[in-house]
């Protein structure tokens, strides 16, 4: 399935591209000034611009910004909010809020791949208030109710 997405580029950045034919997401790159280095100290978070604004052809899709697994595993760097939701009607520049959960400072340079973005279909809910909900095997069993083994 293909979705047409109009893009506006700023800060001298190029259009995002899929790395392989099987890629589900495109990489978002740091659009900081040439020669600038953003250093994230351990525990620090910072909003990094991408130079990319989008306009999906349909309001039935959302852009999801996710962390890059290599940054998380190797450097302890992830998205400060866990996941980013770019609503179909947002037209501003996409920013990525990184947090350094590692033990060492992390450097961000212009063009570095800092996150990934994918498009997913959205279903909006029609909320209906009821007196009770249907019964299930799980019921109200919450966090960890099935154990770890």
N, C-alpha and C positions, 0 to 999 in steps of 0.2 A: 504494500500500500504506500502511495506517495502523497505527501501533503505539501502544497505550495506555501512557502513562507517568504514573504517580502522581508528584506533586511536593509537596514541602514548602518553603514560602517562609519566610524569616526576614529580619531586618534591614529590614522594611518594604518589601520588593521586590515587584514584580508578576510574574505568570506570563510566561514568554517567549512571543513570537509570531513567526510567519513574516511577513516584510515584504511578500512578494508571493506570488501563487499558484504561482510557479515556484521559489521559494526552497527550496534543499536543506537549509538550516541556519537555526537561530534565533540571534539575537544574545544573547550573555551580557553583562550590564551590571555595572558596578562598584557594589558594595554598601557603599561606605565611608560614614562619617557625613556627614550634611547639613552643608555648609559646610567639610568637610575637603577638603584638596587633597593628593594624593600626588604628589610630584615625583620622577620618575626621571631622575637625572643620566645623561649619556652613559656607557654601560657598566654601569649599575646594573640590577639585577633585583629584582623585588618580587612577593610573592604578594598578589593582590587578591581579596577575597571576592566572591561573586556572590549570596549569599542564597538559593541554589537547591540543593536536594537532590532526587535522583530515585530512582525505583523502576520500571524498565521491567517490563512484564507478562511478558516472556520472557527467559530467560537466553541466548537465541540472538541477542541484539543487544548491541552495544556503543555507547556514546556517545563520539564523537570530538570533541575540542575542537581547533579550528584557529584560526590567526591571521586577522585581518581584513586583506585585501589593501590597503585604503586606508591603514591604519596603517603597514604595512610599506613601501609605496612612498613615501608622503608624509612620514612621520615616522621611519622606521627602527625602529619598535617591532614586536616579534614575540613569540611564545611562547619562553620560555627553553629549553624542552625540545623545540621544534619542533612537536610534536603531543601532545595529551593524550588518554590512554585512561581512560575512566571505566567500569570493569568493572560488569557487570549487578548484582553483589551489593554494591557500595559504596553506603552510605547517608549518608555525611557530606556536608557542604557542599562544593560544587564551588568550587575556587579556581583562579585563572588566574595563572600565573607569567609576568609580562611582563619583557622585557629591552629596554632602549633601546640600539640599535645606531647611533643617529643621532648627530649632532654637537651637538644642542641639548637642553636639559632638556625633558622631556615631562610635562605635567600630566594627572592622572587625577582627574575629578570624579565625584560620585555620579551614577549613571545612565548614565555614558558607556558606549558599546558597545565592549567591549575584546577580545572574541573571538567565535567562533561555534561552535555545537554541532550535530552531525548524528548520526543513528542509522544504523548499518550492521549487516547480518547477519554472524554470526561462525561460522566452521567451526573446530572443534577438531581437532587432528591426532592420529592414532594413529601414533606413531613406530615404525618397523620397521628394525632394524639389518640391513644387508646388507654383503657383502664389496666390492661395486662398484656404481656407478650406471650407468644407461643412457647411451649416447653421444649427444651432440647436436652440431649444427654449431658452436655457440659453445664447447662444452666448458668449460674452466676459465678462459676469457678474462675478465679482471676489469675493473676501473675504466678506462674510456676505451679499451677494446680496439678499438672501431670508429672511433676518431678523432673529429674535430669537424666535418669537411666532408662 
